[in-house]
């Protein structure tokens, strides 16, 4: 049975500066719709969080935090146990952030600062050093590249059946040229549709799909080798390369870290 949580307001003085929150929630936890006057960047450390905001559903794997602008209603749901951190910014610091909700492609500096603040269990910056650290974090977030969706979809008549088939079978290694023949078009046309509809190439989209499924398989206890074969890779090394590109860590380290979190 799903657990429902509601948003709890923070003290007025705390909302006037940057502040952090750290959440560890059980599987099937739902945060009911809410909004607040500050902007919020949600960093997911483990598993996948689903954010519902502005009529869209954003999937948030580790490495792609979600940006929630001030006063914008949002809700969330996690199918599996999740650990996430939020960095909250007063409205005046949000002016250089994207006006619409989105994912952010952040760099290693952002990840390192979030990890450091979390290790200190910093709620609000108390020292001059901590204030400087938070200012650097704000600056780096303002420079982050917005992403509309980690795994976008499309209703395009040529592209939609291809995406639907791959979602049903991520191990399918049919090439773009072969898919083009199946939907009665050319490879060039289908490649253009991928860029215009998904804002990325076909290979990148399929890699992201396999990454999401790899997380699920690893959490179920499959080995790296078995996960690779399940997703259509010929060897574990190919999966490791893909996983490092998407998550910044190896699948084995991710699996071990997830098991420790559960224990």
Order of alpha helices (4+ residues) and beta strands (2+ residues): beta-beta-beta-beta-beta-beta-beta-beta-beta-beta-alpha-alpha-beta-alpha-alpha-alpha-alpha-alpha-alpha-alpha
